[in-house]
Amino acid sequence: MIGSALILVIIVLAAITFWPAKPVIKQEVKVGAVYTLTGIISDIGKAMQEGTEIAKEELNEKGGVNGKMINVIYEDDPDYNPGKAVSAAQKLIQIDKVSVVIDMAYTGLAAMRPIAETNKVPVIDVLDSSDQIAGFGDWVFGSGIYDDGVGMEVAAFALRDLKVTRAAMLVGKDEYLQAVAGGFSREFVSQGGQIVASEEFMVGEKDFRTQLLKIKNSGAQTIFVSHLGEGGLIAKQATEMGYTGSFLGSDPWSLGEVSKVAGDTLNDRTYFGLWKNFDEQTDRQKEFVKRYVKKYGKEPGDYLFYVTLGYDGLMTTAQAIEKSDGTGPGIQKALYQVKNYEGLSGPISIDSSGINRDPKSAIVMYKDGKIVRYKK
């Protein structure tokens, strides 16, 4: 009996030792990302993707969020195409079954709203934030640049420092561009300025002479140009037509293609809102750059702001995931609890309307072919 029992124990132990164990399946939270990875502004989308990937690595190196790994699934939205942005969101939500979507394209957000509401999956614009986004309901959020606020800061600067009172608007037909321009025009008029001309153009347009002629004849002292890279051609053509006033706007004036096309035309007359840390990094940002260089083998350069926005976008989302059960409805509710998160791009708080209200900007200008802080 004892011998038989001993043999049985040996057989059981051998089975336990040599029987292949079942693989451990780690739980995960799926995050969808709709970024512009091809087209005219793909450099921005790729920079944001790089930042998001670093954030994902940092989170997963620490064991994920609430013990669940973060899995980011990317979909391309070429050239801020609203239809493709919506299709990308549908695929991520309905096929990939993500719990939350982070997005960089302002255009298309309104159309994503019913998809988010029906499927109970929150959508977060991690590049932008605006009063318009605040009106997109309880399932669409904005954690990025407060676009209206950038326009408002530029308007106050134009009146206070440039002493101009007559401004013209030249605005691309894009929701983001209209949000920034709207902030400028409202603030400019409310502080005593006058909008003497208002013109629009299609994103990607090449010839602006018709609009510029009307603006030149209006007697405008400055032109607020809200564009996605067309600013170089606009400044060049306006100067060729005899316009001698200034140009105003937001961060797309910093794109390399703009200065390449316009050259010296921009110097000492082009002023715009740009990330407040574009030339003065904090210690934490410097450490982040070291990690970026180690991972990608290059410096982020002028795209550091967009890299940090991509990083902050996922980290802000992770804050909400941590305070939730990891489901869409849970994350949506927790997003309203994100307060004073110290992001690399600046502090982030989601208010009761679902947006962050920090423009993150300083007034800069072109001088001797370089972008520098404005000083009186």
C-alpha positions in Angstrom: 0.0 0.0 0.0 2.7 2.4 1.0 4.6 1.6 -2.2 1.6 2.1 -4.4 0.8 5.4 -2.7 4.4 6.6 -3.2 4.3 5.7 -6.9 1.1 7.6 -7.3 2.6 10.7 -5.6 5.6 10.5 -7.9 3.4 10.3 -11.0 1.3 13.3 -9.9 4.4 15.4 -9.1 5.9 14.4 -12.5 2.7 15.5 -14.2 2.7 18.8 -12.4 6.3 19.4 -13.3 6.3 18.4 -16.9 2.7 19.2 -18.1 2.8 22.5 -20.1 1.3 25.3 -18.1 -1.4 27.4 -19.6 0.0 30.8 -20.9 -0.8 33.8 -18.6 -3.0 36.2 -20.6 -2.4 39.7 -19.4 -5.5 42.0 -19.2 -5.4 45.1 -21.2 -7.2 48.4 -21.9 -7.5 49.2 -25.6 -7.1 52.8 -26.5 -7.8 53.9 -30.1 -5.8 56.8 -31.6 -6.9 58.7 -34.7 -3.8 60.6 -35.9 -2.9 62.3 -39.2 0.0 60.0 -40.3 0.0 60.8 -44.0 -0.5 64.1 -45.9 0.5 67.7 -45.6 0.6 67.8 -41.8 1.6 64.3 -41.2 4.8 65.5 -39.4 2.6 66.7 -36.6 0.7 63.4 -36.4 3.9 61.4 -36.4 5.3 63.5 -33.7 2.2 63.0 -31.5 2.4 59.3 -32.2 6.0 59.2 -31.0 4.9 61.0 -27.7 2.0 58.6 -27.3 4.3 55.6 -27.7 6.7 56.9 -25.0 3.7 57.4 -22.7 2.5 53.8 -23.4 6.0 52.4 -22.6 6.2 54.3 -19.4 2.8 53.1 -18.2 3.4 49.5 -19.1 6.9 49.4 -17.6 5.2 50.2 -14.3 2.7 47.3 -14.8 0.1 49.2 -16.7 -2.9 51.0 -15.2 -4.7 49.1 -12.4 -2.8 46.0 -13.5 -4.0 46.2 -17.1 -1.6 46.8 -20.0 -2.3 49.8 -22.3 -2.7 48.8 -25.9 -2.8 51.7 -28.4 -4.3 51.0 -31.8 -3.7 53.6 -34.4 -5.8 54.7 -37.4 -4.8 57.3 -40.0 -6.8 60.4 -40.7 -5.0 61.9 -43.8 -5.1 65.7 -44.1 -7.8 66.1 -41.4 -10.4 64.4 -43.7 -13.7 64.4 -41.7 -15.0 61.3 -43.5 -11.9 59.3 -42.9 -11.7 60.4 -39.3 -15.2 59.2 -38.7 -14.5 55.9 -40.5 -11.4 55.4 -38.3 -13.4 56.0 -35.1 -16.1 53.6 -36.2 -13.5 50.9 -36.9 -11.7 51.4 -33.6 -14.9 51.4 -31.6 -17.0 48.8 -33.4 -14.4 46.3 -34.6 -11.3 46.8 -32.3 -13.6 47.4 -29.3 -11.5 50.1 -27.8 -12.7 51.7 -24.5 -11.7 55.2 -25.4 -10.5 57.1 -28.5 -7.8 59.8 -28.5 -7.9 62.1 -31.6 -5.9 64.9 -33.0 -8.2 66.1 -35.8 -10.6 68.8 -34.8 -12.5 68.4 -38.1 -14.7 65.3 -37.8 -15.2 65.6 -34.0 -18.8 66.7 -34.4 -19.5 63.7 -36.6 -17.9 61.4 -34.1 -20.3 62.5 -31.4 -23.2 60.2 -32.3 -20.8 57.2 -32.6 -19.3 58.0 -29.2 -22.8 58.4 -27.6 -24.3 55.3 -29.2 -21.4 53.1 -28.2 -20.7 54.8 -24.9 -17.0 55.3 -25.8 -15.5 58.7 -25.0 -13.5 60.6 -27.7 -10.8 63.0 -26.5 -9.2 65.6 -28.8 -5.6 65.6 -27.4 -4.3 68.3 -29.7 -7.1 70.9 -29.3 -9.7 72.2 -26.9 -12.3 74.9 -27.6 -15.7 76.3 -26.7 -17.1 74.5 -29.7 -15.8 71.2 -28.4 -17.4 72.0 -25.1 -20.7 72.0 -26.9 -20.3 68.5 -28.4 -22.0 66.7 -25.6 -20.9 64.5 -22.7 -18.8 62.0 -24.7 -16.5 64.4 -26.6 -13.6 66.0 -24.7 -10.7 68.4 -25.4 -7.4 68.2 -23.4 -5.1 70.0 -25.7 -4.5 73.7 -26.7 -7.4 76.0 -25.8 -7.8 77.4 -29.4 -10.1 80.2 -28.5 -7.7 81.3 -25.8 -4.8 81.5 -28.3 -6.8 83.7 -30.6 -7.8 85.9 -27.6 -4.2 86.3 -26.5 -3.1 87.3 -29.9 -5.9 89.9 -30.2 -5.0 91.5 -26.9 -1.3 91.6 -28.0 -2.2 93.3 -31.3 -4.2 96.0 -29.6 -1.8 96.5 -26.7 1.6 96.2 -28.3 1.2 96.7 -32.0 -1.3 99.4 -31.5 -3.4 98.3 -34.5 -7.2 98.8 -34.5 -8.2 97.6 -38.0 -7.8 93.9 -38.7 -8.7 91.6 -41.5 -9.5 87.9 -41.2 -8.2 85.2 -43.7 -9.4 81.9 -42.5 -9.2 78.3 -43.8 -12.4 76.3 -44.0 -11.6 74.0 -41.1 -13.2 73.8 -37.7 -9.9 74.2 -35.8 -8.9 77.3 -37.8 -12.3 78.8 -37.3 -12.1 78.3 -33.5 -8.8 80.1 -33.3 -10.0 82.9 -35.6 -13.3 83.2 -33.6 -11.4 83.7 -30.4 -9.3 86.5 -32.0 -12.2 88.3 -33.7 -14.4 88.3 -30.6 -11.6 89.6 -28.3 -10.4 92.1 -30.8 -13.9 93.6 -31.3 -14.8 93.5 -27.6 -11.6 95.5 -26.8 -12.4 98.2 -29.3 -10.9 96.9 -32.5 -12.6 96.7 -35.9 -12.7 93.7 -38.3 -12.6 95.5 -41.7 -12.6 92.4 -43.9 -13.3 88.7 -43.5 -12.3 86.2 -46.2 -12.1 82.4 -46.4 -10.1 79.8 -48.4 -10.1 76.1 -48.9 -7.3 74.2 -47.0 -4.6 73.4 -49.5 -5.4 76.4 -51.8 -2.5 78.0 -53.7 -3.7 81.3 -55.0 -5.0 83.9 -52.5 -4.8 87.1 -54.6 -8.6 87.6 -54.9 -9.0 87.6 -51.1 -5.8 89.6 -50.5 -6.9 92.3 -52.9 -10.1 92.8 -51.0 -8.2 92.9 -47.7 -5.6 95.4 -49.1 -8.4 97.7 -50.2 -10.1 97.5 -46.8 -7.3 99.4 -45.1 -6.4 96.6 -42.7 -3.3 97.2 -40.6 -2.9 93.5 -39.8 -4.2 90.2 -41.2 -5.0 87.3 -38.9 -4.3 84.3 -41.0 -5.7 81.0 -39.7 -4.0 78.3 -41.8 -2.6 74.8 -41.9 0.6 75.7 -43.7 -0.6 78.0 -46.5 0.7 81.0 -44.5 4.0 81.2 -46.4 2.2 81.6 -49.8 -0.2 84.1 -48.3 2.6 86.3 -46.9 4.5 86.1 -50.1 1.6 87.0 -52.3 0.3 89.7 -50.0 3.8 91.4 -50.1 4.0 91.1 -53.9 0.7 92.9 -54.1 2.0 95.8 -52.0 0.6 94.9 -48.5 3.0 96.3 -45.9 1.1 95.5 -42.7 1.6 92.7 -40.2 0.5 89.0 -40.1 -1.0 87.3 -37.0 -2.0 83.8 -36.2 -1.3 80.6 -34.2 1.3 77.8 -34.2 1.1 76.7 -37.9 3.1 79.8 -38.7 6.0 77.9 -37.2 5.9 75.1 -39.7 9.1 74.7 -41.7 7.3 74.9 -45.1 6.0 78.4 -44.2 9.4 80.0 -43.7 10.8 78.1 -46.6 8.2 79.6 -49.0 8.0 83.2 -47.5 11.6 83.7 -46.4 12.5 87.2 -45.2 9.0 88.3 -45.9 8.1 87.1 -42.4 10.7 89.0 -40.5 9.6 91.7 -38.0 6.0 91.6 -39.1 4.7 88.1 -38.3 3.5 87.5 -34.8 1.7 84.5 -33.4 0.9 82.3 -30.4 3.3 79.4 -29.9 4.0 76.9 -27.1 5.4 78.9 -24.1 8.2 76.4 -23.6 9.4 76.4 -27.3 12.8 77.8 -26.3 13.0 77.3 -22.5 12.6 73.7 -21.4 11.9 72.6 -17.8 14.1 70.0 -16.1 11.3 67.4 -16.6 11.1 68.3 -20.3 14.8 67.9 -20.7 14.7 64.4 -19.2 11.9 63.6 -21.5 14.0 64.7 -24.5 16.8 62.4 -23.4 14.3 59.4 -23.4 13.0 60.5 -26.8 16.5 60.7 -28.3 17.4 57.3 -26.8 14.3 55.7 -28.4 14.2 57.4 -31.8 17.8 58.4 -32.3 17.1 62.0 -33.2 16.2 65.3 -31.5 12.5 66.3 -31.5 13.5 69.8 -32.5 10.6 72.1 -33.4 8.1 69.2 -33.0 8.7 68.8 -29.3 5.4 70.5 -28.5 3.5 68.0 -30.5 5.4 65.1 -29.1 4.5 66.3 -25.6 0.9 66.7 -26.5 0.8 63.1 -27.8 2.4 62.0 -24.5 0.1 64.1 -22.3 -3.0 62.9 -24.3 -2.4 59.3 -23.3 -1.3 60.2 -19.8 -4.4 62.2 -19.2 -6.5 59.3 -20.5 -4.6 57.0 -18.1 -5.5 59.2 -15.2 -9.2 58.6 -16.1 -8.6 54.9 -16.6 -7.0 54.6 -13.2 -10.1 56.2 -11.5 -12.5 53.9 -13.4 -13.3 50.3 -14.2 -11.6 50.6 -17.6 -14.9 50.6 -19.5 -16.1 53.4 -21.8 -18.8 54.7 -19.4 -16.3 54.5 -16.4 -13.6 56.4 -18.3 -16.1 59.0 -19.5 -17.2 59.7 -15.9 -13.6 59.8 -14.6 -12.4 62.3 -17.2 -14.4 65.0 -15.4 -12.2 64.2 -12.4 -8.9 65.0 -14.1 -7.7 68.1 -12.3 -4.3 69.9 -12.2 -2.5 67.1 -14.0 1.1 68.4 -14.5 1.5 67.5 -18.2 4.7 68.0 -20.1 2.9 70.5 -22.4 1.4 72.3 -19.4 -1.2 71.8 -16.7 -4.4 69.9 -17.7 -7.7 70.1 -16.0 -11.0 69.0 -17.5 -13.8 71.3 -16.5 -17.6 70.6 -16.2 -18.0 71.2 -20.0 -15.4 68.6 -20.8 -12.5 70.8 -21.9 -9.1 72.1 -20.8 -8.9 75.9 -20.9 -5.1 76.5 -21.1 -3.9 78.1 -24.3 -0.3 77.0 -23.4 1.1 79.9 -25.5 3.4 82.8 -25.6 3.6 85.6 -28.3 6.5 85.0 -30.7 7.8 86.6 -33.9 10.0 86.0 -36.9 13.3 87.9 -36.7 16.3 87.3 -38.9 14.7 84.1 -40.2 14.3 82.7 -36.7 11.3 82.4 -34.3 12.0 84.4 -31.1 9.9 85.6 -28.2 8.4 89.0 -28.7 10.0 91.7 -26.6 8.9 95.4 -26.6 
